[in-house]
Amino acid sequence: MTGTVHINTRIRQNAETLAAALEGHMHKIFAPDALKELRLFSAGEAAELLGISTSFLRKLHFDDKAPEVHTSPGGRRHYSADDLLELRRVLEASAKSRGAYQRGRREGDKLQVLSFLNFKGGSGKTTSAVHAAQRLALKGYRVLCVDIDPQASLTTLFGYRPEYDFLNSGTIYDAIRYDDPVALEDVIQKTYFTGIDLAPGGLMLQEFEHETPQALMNHAQPPFFARLATALRDVEQNYDVVIFDCPPQLGYLTMAALCASTGVLITVVPNMLDVASMSQFLQMSADLLDVVSNAGASMEFDFMRFLINRYEPNDGPQQQVLAFLRQLFDDEVMVAPMLKSTAISDAGLTHQTIYEVDRAQFHRNTYDRALDSLNLVNDEIESMIQKAWGR
């Protein structure tokens, strides 16, 4: 019949058209053989990340205690992320108290595993996860990002193309599958961002959701909820923090991430529709966690927080919703909300974050407002990690 559309054919055509367009977009942003690389940081940015004054940083150079760094023709110093790590070592060596500048795990500290999740797409989950990972890495932590979302947005932000680079293998799925899993270290990728490694995601992760019901019937070991935690054990000595970017659904992957986590951050946009969706998410999570708890999963967490995302301080209804949430959950709502910002969304157009883009590319006030908001959120997350380590 004329005008009939075969939905399977049309969706495939749309998928191929979009994939080709995205490939062209990536080639415009990056040369075909180019890899993403992290920019240099100004002296002011470096001092802020190190927790010292710019005058003290200059003194380190004057006293020949700082490494040689890139210097512009005008005499301004610029620092790579590796330079910052070296400066941390220098500062820590002469610090009055241990851990003042190198704040990662010490002997006896357990690995901190954070899950960023929400039942609803568009809540800023991946944006929150990647900015937290990058801020922690810039402050000297060893971070592993684990992308367990089949859509693999986090993997894309690190410069990979999941639909090409990891079409049939190379994702976290290979380490948690039921049939002949590989060691997690075999799928971990080094990234351009100093201090961050990545276990990529991709469409193959959907297979885990499809295979788990049969695996449950066959009593496969370890069970689905323990497979991520089991995979992490072989590499945990290499990291201070692991960050899971979860899919926007309450499936087996999300449950496995929760059972491997020490902390949970639930992103929520402060409007009543999102809050109503979150109510359903929490109820379903509780019911399913009861089931896996009865099956032997550990339910001990160091913290759980609601992270307010895409917040507009001048929006009256949003203020009311935030007040409503604070009244209900008190200090489980993070103090600092992540503001809605055109700088964050504009950076995303080139698959970058606020920590990667140069301030000069944006209106100064817009950039500074977004950066201050992100730093407050991520430093609050860092303080929760430190508290979990008893500091």
C-alpha positions in Angstrom: 0.0 0.0 0.0 1.3 3.4 -1.0 2.7 5.4 1.9 3.2 2.4 4.2 6.3 2.7 6.4 8.1 -0.4 7.6 9.3 0.8 11.0 12.3 -1.5 11.2 13.6 -0.3 7.8 13.0 3.3 8.5 14.6 3.2 12.0 17.7 1.5 10.4 17.9 4.2 7.8 17.6 6.9 10.4 20.3 5.3 12.5 22.7 5.1 9.6 21.9 8.7 8.6 22.5 9.9 12.1 25.7 7.8 12.6 27.2 9.3 9.3 26.3 12.8 10.4 27.9 12.3 13.8 31.0 10.9 12.2 31.2 14.0 10.1 30.7 16.2 13.1 33.6 14.4 15.0 35.9 14.9 12.0 35.1 18.6 12.0 36.0 18.9 15.7 39.0 16.6 15.6 41.3 15.6 12.8 40.6 11.9 11.7 43.7 10.6 13.5 43.7 13.1 16.4 43.2 12.2 20.0 41.6 14.4 22.6 44.1 16.1 24.8 43.8 18.0 28.0 44.5 21.7 27.9 47.1 23.5 30.1 46.0 25.4 33.2 46.9 29.0 34.2 48.9 29.7 37.4 45.7 30.8 39.1 43.9 27.6 38.1 46.8 25.5 39.2 47.1 27.3 42.6 43.3 26.8 43.2 43.6 23.1 42.4 46.6 22.7 44.6 45.1 24.6 47.5 47.8 27.2 47.7 48.2 30.9 46.8 49.6 32.1 43.4 52.3 33.9 45.3 53.4 30.7 47.0 53.3 28.9 43.6 55.6 31.6 42.2 57.9 31.1 45.2 58.2 27.4 44.5 59.5 28.3 41.1 61.8 31.0 42.5 63.3 28.4 44.9 63.7 25.8 42.1 61.3 23.5 43.9 58.7 23.4 41.1 59.1 21.5 37.8 59.8 23.3 34.5 56.5 24.1 32.9 55.3 25.6 29.7 56.0 29.4 29.6 54.3 31.7 27.1 56.4 34.4 25.2 54.9 36.9 27.7 56.4 34.9 30.6 53.1 33.4 31.9 53.4 29.9 33.2 50.9 27.2 32.2 50.6 23.8 33.8 49.7 20.3 32.5 47.9 17.9 34.7 51.2 15.9 35.0 52.8 19.1 36.3 50.1 19.4 39.0 50.8 15.8 40.1 54.5 16.6 40.4 53.8 19.7 42.4 51.6 17.7 44.7 54.5 15.4 45.4 56.8 18.4 46.1 54.2 20.0 48.5 53.4 16.8 50.3 57.1 16.1 51.0 57.3 19.3 53.1 53.7 19.4 54.4 53.2 19.6 58.2 50.3 17.0 58.1 50.1 13.9 56.0 47.7 14.0 53.1 47.5 17.8 52.9 48.2 17.7 49.2 47.9 14.0 48.3 44.5 13.2 49.5 43.9 9.8 48.0 43.6 6.4 49.7 46.0 5.3 52.5 46.6 1.9 53.8 43.4 0.6 55.4 41.1 2.9 53.3 38.5 1.1 51.2 38.0 1.9 47.6 35.2 4.5 47.2 32.7 3.5 44.5 30.1 6.1 43.5 27.0 5.4 41.4 25.4 8.3 39.6 21.8 7.2 38.7 18.3 8.2 38.0 15.3 6.5 36.5 14.6 9.4 34.2 16.8 10.5 31.3 17.8 14.1 31.0 18.6 14.5 34.7 22.2 15.4 34.1 23.5 12.0 35.3 26.4 11.6 32.9 27.3 15.4 33.1 27.5 15.1 36.8 29.6 11.9 36.7 32.2 13.1 34.3 32.6 16.5 36.0 33.0 14.8 39.4 35.6 12.4 37.9 37.6 15.2 36.3 37.6 17.5 39.3 38.8 14.6 41.6 41.5 13.7 39.1 42.7 17.3 38.9 42.9 17.2 42.7 45.2 14.2 42.6 42.9 11.2 43.0 43.3 8.1 40.8 39.9 7.7 39.2 38.3 4.8 37.2 35.2 5.7 35.2 32.9 2.7 34.4 30.3 3.3 31.8 27.5 0.8 32.3 25.0 2.6 30.1 24.5 0.9 26.7 24.1 4.4 25.2 27.8 5.0 26.3 27.6 8.8 26.6 30.4 8.9 29.1 32.6 6.8 26.8 31.9 9.3 24.0 32.9 12.2 26.2 36.4 10.6 26.5 36.9 10.8 22.8 35.8 7.3 21.8 33.1 6.3 19.3 31.5 3.3 20.9 29.6 2.3 17.7 32.9 1.9 16.0 35.6 1.4 18.6 33.8 -1.1 20.8 31.1 -2.6 18.5 31.7 -6.3 19.4 34.2 -6.2 22.2 36.3 -4.1 24.5 33.5 -2.8 26.9 32.8 -3.5 30.5 30.4 -6.2 29.3 33.4 -8.4 28.5 34.4 -8.4 32.2 31.0 -9.2 33.6 29.5 -11.5 31.0 28.5 -15.0 32.1 30.3 -16.8 29.3 34.1 -16.7 29.7 34.5 -13.2 31.2 37.9 -11.4 30.8 39.9 -9.6 33.5 38.7 -6.0 34.0 42.2 -4.7 33.4 42.0 -6.1 29.8 39.1 -3.6 29.0 40.3 -0.6 30.9 41.5 2.2 28.6 43.9 5.0 29.5 42.4 8.4 28.7 43.8 11.7 27.6 42.8 13.1 31.0 45.6 12.5 33.5 44.4 10.5 36.5 41.4 9.0 34.8 41.1 5.5 33.3 37.9 4.3 31.5 36.1 1.0 31.3 34.0 1.8 28.2 30.3 1.2 27.6 28.5 0.2 24.5 25.5 -1.5 23.0 26.8 -5.0 24.0 25.8 -4.1 27.6 22.2 -4.8 26.6 23.3 -8.5 26.3 23.8 -8.5 30.1 20.2 -7.5 30.6 19.0 -10.2 28.2 21.2 -13.0 29.5 20.7 -12.5 33.2 17.2 -14.2 33.5 18.6 -17.4 32.0 21.7 -17.1 34.2 19.5 -16.8 37.3 17.7 -20.0 36.3 21.0 -21.7 35.8 22.3 -20.4 39.2 25.4 -18.9 37.5 28.1 -17.7 39.9 28.8 -15.0 40.9 25.2 -13.8 40.6 24.4 -10.7 38.5 24.4 -8.4 41.5 28.0 -9.4 42.5 29.6 -9.4 39.0 30.7 -5.7 39.0 32.0 -5.9 42.5 33.9 -9.1 41.7 35.5 -7.5 38.6 36.6 -4.5 40.5 38.6 -6.5 43.1 41.4 -7.2 40.6 42.1 -3.5 40.0 41.0 -1.8 43.1 44.6 -1.3 44.3 45.2 1.0 41.3 42.5 3.6 42.2 41.1 5.8 44.9 37.6 6.3 43.4 35.5 4.4 40.9 32.6 6.2 39.3 29.7 4.3 37.7 27.6 6.1 35.1 24.4 4.0 35.2 21.7 3.6 32.6 18.4 5.5 33.1 16.5 2.4 34.0 16.4 0.1 37.0 17.7 -3.1 35.3 20.3 -5.7 36.3 23.2 -3.4 35.4 22.0 -0.7 37.7 21.4 -3.2 40.5 24.9 -4.6 40.0 26.4 -1.1 40.3 24.4 -0.4 43.4 25.6 -3.6 45.0 29.2 -2.6 44.2 28.9 1.0 45.5 29.9 2.7 48.7 28.1 5.9 47.8 25.1 6.8 45.7 24.3 10.1 44.1 20.7 10.4 42.7 20.5 13.3 40.2 17.2 15.1 40.2 15.9 18.1 38.3 13.8 20.2 40.7 10.4 20.0 39.1 7.4 18.0 40.3 7.3 15.7 37.3 10.9 14.6 37.9 10.3 14.3 41.6 7.2 12.1 41.0 9.3 9.9 38.7 12.0 9.7 41.4 9.4 8.6 43.9 8.6 5.6 41.7 12.3 5.0 41.2 13.0 4.9 44.9 10.1 2.6 45.6 11.1 0.1 42.9 14.8 0.3 44.0 13.9 -0.5 47.6 11.8 -3.5 46.6 14.5 -4.9 44.3 17.3 -4.2 46.8 15.3 -6.1 49.4 15.4 -9.1 47.0 19.1 -9.0 46.4 19.8 -8.3 50.0 18.0 -11.5 50.9 20.1 -13.3 48.3 23.3 -12.2 50.1 24.2 -8.8 48.6 25.8 -6.2 51.0 23.6 -3.2 51.5 26.2 -1.1 53.5 26.7 2.4 52.1 28.8 5.2 53.3 26.4 7.8 52.0 23.5 8.5 49.7 22.7 12.0 48.4 20.3 13.7 46.2 22.2 16.0 43.7 20.0 18.8 42.5 20.7 19.3 38.8 20.0 22.0 36.2 18.9 24.3 39.0 17.8 27.9 38.1 17.9 30.0 41.3 15.5 32.6 39.9 12.8 30.1 39.0 10.2 30.3 41.7 8.6 26.8 41.2 12.1 25.3 41.3 12.9 27.0 44.6 9.7 25.6 46.0 10.5 22.1 44.9 14.0 22.3 46.3 12.6 23.6 49.6 10.2 20.6 49.6 13.0 18.1 49.0 15.1 19.7 51.8 12.2 19.5 54.2 11.7 15.8 53.3 15.3 14.6 53.2 17.2 17.2 55.1 21.0 16.7 54.8 20.6 13.9 52.3 20.0 16.7 49.8 23.4 18.1 48.8 24.1 21.6 50.0 25.4 22.8 46.6 23.1 22.4 43.6 24.4 22.1 40.0 23.2 25.2 38.2 21.7 25.1 34.7 24.2 26.8 32.4 24.6 27.5 28.8 28.4 27.1 29.3 28.0 23.4 30.2 25.6 22.7 27.3 27.8 24.7 24.8 30.9 22.7 25.9 29.0 19.5 25.3 28.5 20.5 21.6 32.2 19.6 21.1 32.1 16.6 23.6 33.9 18.6 26.2 33.4 19.6 29.8 33.8 22.9 31.7 37.1 21.6 33.0 38.4 21.0 29.5 37.3 24.2 27.7 39.2 27.4 27.8 37.5 30.3 29.6 38.2 32.6 26.7 35.7 30.7 24.6 32.8 31.9 26.7 31.4 35.0 28.3 33.5 35.4 31.4 30.6 35.6 33.9 28.7 32.7 32.3 31.8 30.5 32.5 32.8 31.5 36.0 29.3 30.9 37.3 29.2 27.4 35.9 32.7 26.6 37.1 32.0 27.8 40.7 28.8 25.8 40.8 30.6 22.6 39.6 33.5 23.1 42.0 31.1 23.5 45.0 29.2 20.3 44.0 32.3 18.2 43.4 34.2 19.5 46.4 31.2 18.5 48.5 31.5 15.0 47.0 35.2 15.0 47.8 34.4 15.9 51.4 32.0 12.9 51.7 34.8 10.6 50.4 37.2 12.0 52.9 34.7 11.6 55.7 34.1 8.0 54.7 37.9 7.5 55.1 37.6 8.9 58.6 39.3 12.3 57.9 
